[in-house]
Amino acid sequence: MRCLAVCQDELVIRMLNEILAPSIEVDFLVESRALARRLHDGDLPVTAGDIRRTDTYIKADLSPQTSVIIEDTGRRNLPKVIDAIRDAGGVLIYVLGVGTADKESRAETIRAQFPDVSYLSLSELFEGPLLKEFSRALTRARVQQYQRYLSDADRILILLHNEPDPDAMASGLALRTVLHRTKATAVIAALEGVTRPENVRMAHLLDIHVETIRPEQIEEFDRIAMVDVQPHYFDGIIDRVDLVIDHHPEQHGYNAVFKDIREDYGSTCTILTEHLRAVDAPISERTATAMLYAIKSDTLFFNRQANRCDIDAFSYLYPLADATLIRRMEGAEITIERLQFVVRATEHGKMVDQIFSVFLGDVPRDDVVPYVADFFLQLENVKWTLVAGIVNGSFVMSVRNLGYSRNAGDFVRKYFVEIGSAGGHRSMAKAVVPLGAFKERFGDVDERRMTETMIDLLQEFLHEAPEDKRKKEPVGSH
């Protein structure tokens, strides 16, 4: 987030820098060149210019996503300053009352002339809600932009990754709500449908229809949006989209008109909760239930890859959701088939230095692998789990850790990205490698040897210096 502070008082400038700079990229604009030189010598990002001229703000690279704070010293030129900022494209404007005798009267005058401008007192700078308001205003502007852009489309495709999980399905519902669309005008779809037991149960209980489409059908839609996934996941089938909303690490090499990618978030539904709240969109019980379950599922109830925003979204959605339905959906995660693989992992797995590793052999579906990895991470004294199997002719590995050690995504990228697809977050990652390429690199697949090889690779990785990490090349889901 970027903020342009139009200030003339050195004390106010230094206060703003202390309060905002840790969280926001702040640039200062002053009228006095002498003040600009003095502050610049003090390593503050400051420029001098005529604050009543539109071109001053154009040169300052002002955009609709830039928050602008104007120090109000009581001078009469304030309306001209606001007009210049708006003419340059500024929309997120805040006036900071500093040198005025009657702040309430002054605030009323400004609000009457500029209803969309917020008036702040100096004391509000020291309160946390100011930063939250900046963030929400930026999100509101972003959402309103893509709402307008997509509004004239007859049919929108909301595309999910293959085998959509709760976060993908719930994000599809949420985006449809943000766009004020119906099932007919915003189709939630995937190239491969829902088959995992807990996902099928969620779709059934919440009446979520994920249509299975072929690649050639994508061209039938006027606009394409992706949630919980990015175009690279589809191996070149799609190189241009209109909207991408995702919490996985950003992947480049495609064109998107709008995108909101926040890899520090534990769930895409957290991002969409902020979108819904920013534009005051009503959230139905069904959508809130789906989103709450998705956040809980993707973060393992805040045990992995979660931050304050995930907790805030969960707290907001909780009273809107049906807790009974969530308990019924969670009950589908344990199946006889999965328990059989847990038993196999118990019998053939190996524990070394708080690392649990197991090679499961042939596995009917790839959801079994991450399930076993998540299951054994709950054991006492286990900090890492490495679980792999052969699924449809490919070596599939899921990696989990408790999130406070080395990056799981970096680990799989280091050893597998050159022969397959690999990536993920700090606490969870996945690698998928064609069996032929895997054998060429590591030799024939043998249950005992593979279990030990995985441990050896992780121990080698954990004992490397952090600067040896390679550039991220993430995949879409784990």
C-alpha positions as CSV (number, residue, x, y, z in Angstrom):
1,M,0.0,0.0,0.0
2,R,1.2,3.5,-0.9
3,C,0.4,6.8,0.8
4,L,1.2,10.3,-0.4
5,A,1.2,12.8,2.6
6,V,0.8,16.5,1.6
7,C,2.2,18.2,4.6
8,Q,3.9,21.5,5.5
9,D,4.8,21.0,9.2
10,E,8.0,19.1,9.9
11,L,6.7,17.7,13.2
12,V,3.6,16.3,11.5
13,I,5.7,14.8,8.8
14,R,8.0,13.0,11.2
15,M,5.0,11.8,13.2
16,L,3.3,10.4,10.1
17,N,6.6,8.7,9.1
18,E,6.9,7.0,12.5
19,I,3.3,5.9,12.6
20,L,2.7,4.8,9.0
21,A,6.1,3.8,7.5
22,P,6.4,0.4,9.2
23,S,3.2,-0.7,7.4
24,I,2.8,1.6,4.4
25,E,5.1,3.0,1.7
26,V,4.9,6.8,2.5
27,D,6.0,9.7,0.3
28,F,5.8,13.3,1.4
29,L,5.0,16.4,-0.7
30,V,5.8,19.8,0.7
31,E,5.8,23.4,-0.7
32,S,9.0,24.6,0.8
33,R,12.2,23.5,-1.1
34,A,14.3,24.2,2.0
35,L,12.1,21.9,4.1
36,A,12.3,19.3,1.4
37,R,16.2,19.4,1.4
38,R,16.3,19.2,5.2
39,L,14.0,16.2,5.3
40,H,15.7,14.5,2.4
41,D,19.0,14.8,4.2
42,G,17.3,13.0,7.1
43,D,16.5,10.1,4.8
44,L,12.8,10.9,4.4
45,P,11.2,10.4,0.9
46,V,10.1,13.9,0.2
47,T,9.7,16.2,-2.8
48,A,8.7,19.9,-3.2
49,G,6.1,21.2,-5.5
50,D,3.0,23.4,-6.0
51,I,0.3,21.4,-4.1
52,R,-2.5,23.3,-6.0
53,R,-1.4,22.0,-9.4
54,T,-2.6,18.8,-10.9
55,D,0.7,18.0,-12.7
56,T,2.4,18.0,-9.3
57,Y,0.5,14.9,-8.4
58,I,0.8,13.3,-11.8
59,K,4.6,13.6,-11.4
60,A,4.3,12.1,-8.0
61,D,2.8,9.0,-9.7
62,L,-0.5,9.3,-8.0
63,S,-3.0,6.5,-8.8
64,P,-6.5,5.5,-7.6
65,Q,-4.9,3.0,-5.3
66,T,-2.8,5.7,-3.5
67,S,-4.1,7.0,-0.1
68,V,-3.6,10.7,0.2
69,I,-3.4,12.6,3.5
70,I,-3.6,16.4,3.3
71,E,-2.6,18.4,6.4
72,D,-5.2,21.0,7.0
73,T,-3.6,24.1,8.5
74,G,-6.7,26.2,8.2
75,R,-5.6,27.9,4.9
76,R,-8.2,28.7,2.3
77,N,-6.5,26.8,-0.5
78,L,-7.6,23.4,0.7
79,P,-10.4,22.9,-1.8
80,K,-8.0,23.7,-4.6
81,V,-5.6,21.1,-3.3
82,I,-8.4,18.5,-3.2
83,D,-9.6,19.4,-6.7
84,A,-6.0,19.0,-8.0
85,I,-5.6,15.6,-6.4
86,R,-8.9,14.4,-7.8
87,D,-8.1,15.7,-11.3
88,A,-4.9,13.7,-11.1
89,G,-6.9,10.5,-10.4
90,G,-6.8,10.4,-6.6
91,V,-9.9,9.0,-4.9
92,L,-8.7,7.8,-1.4
93,I,-8.4,11.3,0.2
94,Y,-8.1,12.1,3.9
95,V,-7.8,15.5,5.5
96,L,-5.8,15.8,8.7
97,G,-7.0,18.6,11.0
98,V,-3.9,20.1,12.6
99,G,-3.9,23.9,12.8
100,T,-7.6,24.8,12.8
101,A,-9.3,26.5,15.8
102,D,-12.8,24.9,15.3
103,K,-12.1,21.4,14.0
104,E,-15.7,20.2,14.0
105,S,-16.9,23.2,12.0
106,R,-14.0,22.8,9.6
107,A,-14.7,19.1,9.2
108,E,-18.4,19.8,8.4
109,T,-17.5,22.4,5.8
110,I,-15.1,20.0,4.0
111,R,-17.5,17.1,4.1
112,A,-20.3,19.2,2.7
113,Q,-18.1,20.2,-0.2
114,F,-16.4,16.8,-0.7
115,P,-18.7,14.0,0.7
116,D,-16.2,11.3,-0.3
117,V,-13.3,12.9,1.6
118,S,-12.7,11.7,5.2
119,Y,-11.7,14.2,7.9
120,L,-9.3,13.0,10.6
121,S,-8.1,14.5,13.9
122,L,-4.5,14.3,14.9
123,S,-5.3,11.9,17.7
124,E,-6.6,9.3,15.2
125,L,-3.1,8.9,13.8
126,F,-2.1,7.0,17.0
127,E,-5.0,4.6,16.7
128,G,-4.9,1.2,14.9
129,P,-8.2,1.8,13.1
130,L,-6.6,4.4,10.8
131,L,-4.4,1.7,9.1
132,K,-7.3,-0.6,8.9
133,E,-9.4,2.2,7.2
134,F,-6.6,2.8,4.7
135,S,-6.5,-0.9,3.8
136,R,-10.3,-1.1,3.5
137,A,-10.5,2.0,1.3
138,L,-7.8,0.6,-1.0
139,T,-9.7,-2.7,-1.2
140,R,-13.0,-0.9,-1.9
141,A,-11.4,1.0,-4.8
142,R,-10.0,-2.2,-6.2
143,V,-13.3,-4.1,-5.9
144,Q,-15.3,-1.3,-7.4
145,Q,-12.9,-1.1,-10.4
146,Y,-13.3,-4.8,-11.3
147,Q,-17.0,-4.7,-10.6
148,R,-17.4,-1.9,-13.2
149,Y,-15.2,-3.7,-15.7
150,L,-17.1,-7.0,-15.4
151,S,-20.6,-5.5,-15.2
152,D,-21.3,-5.5,-19.0
153,A,-20.4,-9.2,-19.5
154,D,-23.3,-11.5,-20.3
155,R,-21.5,-14.6,-18.9
156,I,-18.5,-14.8,-16.6
157,L,-16.5,-17.9,-16.0
158,I,-15.2,-18.3,-12.4
159,L,-12.6,-20.9,-12.9
160,L,-11.2,-23.1,-10.1
161,H,-8.3,-25.4,-10.0
162,N,-8.7,-29.2,-10.7
163,E,-10.4,-31.1,-7.9
164,P,-11.7,-27.9,-6.2
165,D,-11.2,-27.8,-2.4
166,P,-13.3,-25.9,0.1
167,D,-11.4,-22.7,-0.4
168,A,-11.8,-22.7,-4.2
169,M,-15.5,-23.5,-4.1
170,A,-16.3,-21.0,-1.3
171,S,-14.3,-18.3,-3.1
172,G,-16.3,-18.9,-6.2
173,L,-19.5,-18.4,-4.3
174,A,-18.1,-15.2,-2.7
175,L,-17.0,-13.7,-6.0
176,R,-20.4,-14.4,-7.5
177,T,-21.8,-12.4,-4.6
178,V,-19.4,-9.5,-5.0
179,L,-20.3,-9.3,-8.7
180,H,-24.1,-9.5,-8.0
181,R,-24.4,-12.5,-10.3
182,T,-26.5,-15.6,-10.5
183,K,-25.7,-19.2,-11.4
184,A,-26.6,-18.5,-15.0
185,T,-24.5,-15.4,-15.5
186,A,-21.4,-16.4,-13.4
187,V,-20.6,-20.1,-13.9
188,I,-18.4,-21.7,-11.3
189,A,-16.4,-24.4,-13.1
190,A,-13.3,-26.5,-13.2
191,L,-11.5,-28.7,-15.9
192,E,-11.7,-31.6,-13.5
193,G,-14.6,-32.0,-11.1
194,V,-15.1,-32.6,-7.3
195,T,-14.3,-36.2,-6.1
196,R,-12.7,-36.0,-2.7
197,P,-15.2,-37.2,0.0
198,E,-15.1,-34.0,2.2
199,N,-15.4,-31.8,-0.9
200,V,-18.3,-33.8,-2.4
201,R,-20.1,-33.6,1.0
202,M,-19.5,-29.8,1.2
203,A,-20.8,-29.3,-2.4
204,H,-23.9,-31.5,-1.6
205,L,-24.8,-29.9,1.8
206,L,-24.4,-26.3,0.5
207,D,-25.8,-27.0,-2.9
208,I,-22.7,-25.8,-4.7
209,H,-22.6,-26.7,-8.4
210,V,-19.2,-26.8,-9.9
211,E,-19.6,-27.4,-13.6
212,T,-16.9,-29.5,-15.4
213,I,-15.9,-27.9,-18.7
214,R,-13.5,-28.6,-21.5
215,P,-10.6,-26.2,-22.4
216,E,-12.3,-25.2,-25.7
217,Q,-15.4,-24.1,-23.8
218,I,-13.5,-21.3,-22.0
219,E,-13.8,-19.2,-25.1
220,E,-17.6,-19.2,-24.9
221,F,-17.4,-16.8,-21.9
222,D,-17.2,-13.0,-22.1
223,R,-14.9,-12.7,-19.1
224,I,-12.7,-15.1,-17.1
225,A,-12.0,-14.8,-13.4
226,M,-9.8,-17.2,-11.4
227,V,-10.0,-17.8,-7.6
228,D,-7.5,-19.8,-5.5
229,V,-5.4,-20.4,-8.6
230,Q,-3.4,-18.6,-11.3
231,P,-3.1,-19.2,-15.0
232,H,0.3,-21.0,-14.9
233,Y,-1.5,-23.9,-13.2
234,F,-3.2,-24.8,-16.5
235,D,0.1,-25.4,-18.4
236,G,-0.4,-22.8,-21.1
237,I,-4.1,-23.3,-21.8
238,I,-4.8,-19.8,-20.5
239,D,-2.4,-16.9,-20.8
240,R,-4.8,-14.0,-20.3
241,V,-7.6,-13.5,-17.7
242,D,-9.7,-10.6,-16.5
243,L,-9.4,-11.2,-12.7
244,V,-7.2,-13.3,-10.4
245,I,-7.8,-13.6,-6.7
246,D,-5.4,-16.0,-4.9
247,H,-3.4,-16.6,-1.7
248,H,-0.7,-18.7,-3.3
249,P,2.7,-17.2,-4.1
250,E,2.5,-15.0,-7.2
251,Q,3.5,-16.5,-10.5
252,H,4.4,-14.3,-13.4
253,G,4.2,-14.9,-17.2
254,Y,0.5,-14.1,-17.8
255,N,-1.7,-11.1,-18.4
256,A,-4.5,-10.1,-16.0
257,V,-6.6,-6.9,-16.1
258,F,-7.1,-7.1,-12.3
259,K,-5.4,-9.3,-9.7
260,D,-5.3,-9.4,-5.9
261,I,-2.7,-11.9,-4.7
262,R,-1.7,-12.1,-1.0
263,E,0.6,-15.0,-0.3
264,D,0.8,-14.1,3.4
265,Y,-2.9,-15.0,3.8
266,G,-3.9,-18.5,4.8
267,S,-7.0,-18.6,2.6
268,T,-8.4,-17.0,-0.6
269,C,-11.7,-16.7,1.3
270,T,-10.0,-14.3,3.7
271,I,-9.2,-12.0,0.8
272,L,-12.8,-12.2,-0.5
273,T,-14.2,-11.6,2.9
274,E,-12.4,-8.3,2.8
275,H,-13.8,-7.6,-0.7
276,L,-17.3,-8.3,0.5
277,R,-16.9,-6.1,3.6
278,A,-15.3,-3.3,1.7
279,V,-18.4,-2.8,-0.5
280,D,-20.9,-3.7,2.2
281,A,-22.2,-6.7,0.2
282,P,-24.7,-8.9,2.0
283,I,-23.4,-12.4,2.8
284,S,-25.9,-15.2,2.8
285,E,-25.8,-18.0,5.5
286,R,-24.8,-20.5,2.8
287,T,-21.9,-18.4,1.5
288,A,-20.7,-17.5,5.0
289,T,-20.8,-21.2,6.0
290,A,-18.8,-22.2,2.9
291,M,-16.2,-19.4,3.5
292,L,-15.9,-20.1,7.3
293,Y,-15.3,-23.8,6.6
294,A,-12.8,-22.9,3.9
295,I,-10.7,-20.7,6.2
296,K,-10.8,-23.3,8.9
297,S,-9.8,-26.1,6.4
298,D,-7.0,-24.2,4.6
299,T,-5.4,-23.0,7.8
300,L,-6.0,-26.3,9.8
301,F,-7.9,-24.0,12.3
302,F,-5.0,-21.5,12.3
303,N,-2.3,-24.1,12.8
304,R,-0.6,-23.3,9.5
305,Q,-0.1,-20.3,7.2
306,A,-2.5,-17.9,9.0
307,N,-2.3,-14.3,10.0
308,R,-4.5,-11.7,11.8
309,C,-6.6,-11.1,8.7
310,D,-7.6,-14.8,8.6
311,I,-8.6,-14.6,12.2
312,D,-10.5,-11.4,11.6
313,A,-12.4,-12.9,8.6
314,F,-13.2,-16.0,10.7
315,S,-14.6,-13.8,13.5
316,Y,-16.7,-11.8,11.1
317,L,-18.2,-14.8,9.3
318,Y,-18.8,-17.0,12.4
319,P,-22.1,-15.4,13.5
320,L,-23.4,-15.5,9.9
321,A,-22.6,-19.2,9.3
322,D,-24.3,-22.5,10.2
323,A,-22.0,-24.2,12.7
324,T,-24.0,-27.5,12.5
325,L,-23.5,-27.8,8.8
326,I,-19.7,-27.2,9.3
327,R,-19.6,-30.1,11.8
328,R,-21.4,-32.4,9.3
329,M,-18.9,-31.4,6.5
330,E,-15.9,-32.1,8.8
331,G,-17.2,-35.6,9.5
332,A,-16.6,-36.6,5.9
333,E,-12.8,-36.3,6.2
334,I,-12.3,-39.8,7.8
335,T,-13.0,-42.7,5.4
336,I,-12.2,-46.4,5.6
337,E,-9.9,-45.9,2.6
338,R,-8.0,-43.1,4.2
339,L,-7.7,-45.0,7.5
340,Q,-6.2,-47.9,5.5
341,F,-3.4,-45.7,4.3
342,V,-2.9,-44.2,7.8
343,V,-2.4,-47.8,8.9
344,R,0.0,-48.5,6.1
345,A,2.0,-45.3,7.0
346,T,2.1,-46.4,10.6
347,E,3.6,-49.7,9.6
348,H,6.1,-48.6,7.0
349,G,6.9,-45.0,8.0
350,K,10.1,-43.8,9.6
351,M,10.9,-41.2,12.3
352,V,14.3,-39.5,12.3
353,D,15.1,-36.2,14.1
354,Q,11.4,-35.2,14.4
355,I,10.8,-36.0,10.7
356,F,8.2,-38.5,9.8
357,S,8.6,-39.9,6.3
358,V,6.7,-42.6,4.4
359,F,6.3,-43.8,0.8
360,L,2.8,-45.2,0.3
361,G,3.3,-47.0,-3.0
362,D,0.4,-46.9,-5.4
363,V,-2.4,-44.5,-4.3
364,P,-5.8,-44.3,-6.0
365,R,-6.2,-40.5,-5.7
366,D,-3.9,-37.7,-4.8
367,D,-6.0,-36.5,-1.9
368,V,-4.8,-39.4,0.2
369,V,-1.2,-38.1,0.2
370,P,-1.9,-34.7,1.8
371,Y,-4.4,-36.3,4.2
372,V,-1.8,-38.7,5.6
373,A,0.8,-35.8,5.8
374,D,-1.6,-33.7,7.8
375,F,-2.6,-36.6,10.0
376,F,1.0,-37.5,11.1
377,L,1.9,-33.8,11.7
378,Q,-0.4,-34.0,14.7
379,L,1.8,-36.6,16.4
380,E,3.9,-35.6,19.4
381,N,7.5,-34.6,18.6
382,V,6.8,-34.5,14.8
383,K,7.9,-31.2,13.2
384,W,8.0,-32.3,9.5
385,T,6.0,-34.9,7.5
386,L,7.1,-36.2,4.1
387,V,4.5,-38.4,2.5
388,A,4.6,-39.7,-1.1
389,G,2.9,-42.1,-3.4
390,I,2.4,-43.0,-7.1
391,V,-0.8,-41.5,-8.5
392,N,-1.8,-42.0,-12.1
393,G,1.8,-42.6,-13.2
394,S,3.3,-39.7,-11.3
395,F,5.3,-39.4,-8.1
396,V,3.3,-37.1,-5.8
397,M,4.7,-35.8,-2.5
398,S,3.1,-33.6,0.2
399,V,5.3,-31.8,2.7
400,R,4.1,-30.4,6.0
401,N,5.8,-28.6,8.9
402,L,4.8,-26.6,11.9
403,G,5.6,-23.4,10.2
404,Y,8.4,-22.0,12.3
405,S,11.4,-23.7,10.6
406,R,12.7,-23.7,7.0
407,N,10.3,-23.2,4.1
408,A,8.5,-26.3,2.8
409,G,7.9,-24.7,-0.6
410,D,11.6,-24.0,-1.0
411,F,12.4,-27.6,-0.2
412,V,10.3,-29.1,-2.9
413,R,11.4,-26.5,-5.4
414,K,15.0,-27.3,-4.8
415,Y,14.8,-31.0,-5.5
416,F,11.8,-31.3,-7.9
417,V,11.0,-28.2,-9.9
418,E,13.5,-29.1,-12.7
419,I,11.9,-32.4,-13.3
420,G,8.2,-31.7,-12.5
421,S,6.0,-29.1,-10.8
422,A,6.8,-28.1,-7.2
423,G,6.0,-25.3,-4.8
424,G,4.0,-24.1,-1.9
425,H,4.1,-22.1,1.4
426,R,6.4,-22.2,4.4
427,S,4.3,-24.8,6.2
428,M,2.8,-26.8,3.3
429,A,4.0,-27.8,-0.2
430,K,3.6,-30.3,-3.0
431,A,5.6,-31.9,-5.8
432,V,4.3,-33.8,-8.8
433,V,6.9,-35.5,-11.0
434,P,6.3,-37.8,-14.0
435,L,7.5,-41.3,-12.9
436,G,10.0,-41.6,-15.8
437,A,11.7,-38.3,-14.9
438,F,11.7,-39.2,-11.2
439,K,13.4,-42.6,-11.8
440,E,16.0,-41.0,-14.1
441,R,16.9,-38.6,-11.2
442,F,16.5,-40.9,-8.2
443,G,16.5,-44.4,-9.5
444,D,13.9,-47.2,-9.2
445,V,11.1,-46.6,-6.8
446,D,11.5,-48.8,-3.7
447,E,9.4,-48.4,-0.7
448,R,12.1,-48.5,2.0
449,R,14.7,-46.7,0.0
450,M,12.3,-43.9,-1.0
451,T,11.2,-43.3,2.6
452,E,14.9,-42.9,3.6
453,T,15.8,-40.9,0.5
454,M,13.1,-38.3,1.4
455,I,14.5,-38.0,4.9
456,D,18.1,-37.6,3.5
457,L,17.0,-34.8,1.1
458,L,15.2,-32.9,3.9
459,Q,18.1,-33.2,6.3
460,E,20.4,-31.9,3.6
461,F,18.1,-29.0,3.0
462,L,17.7,-28.2,6.7
463,H,21.4,-28.0,7.2
464,E,22.0,-25.6,4.3
465,A,22.5,-21.9,4.9
466,P,19.3,-20.0,4.3
467,E,20.9,-17.9,1.5
468,D,21.1,-21.1,-0.6
469,K,17.4,-21.0,-1.3
470,R,16.4,-20.8,-4.9
471,K,13.9,-18.5,-6.6
472,K,10.3,-19.4,-5.9
473,E,8.3,-21.1,-8.7
474,P,5.1,-22.1,-7.0
475,V,2.3,-24.4,-8.0
476,G,-1.4,-23.6,-7.6
477,S,-2.6,-25.9,-4.9
478,H,-1.2,-28.4,-2.3
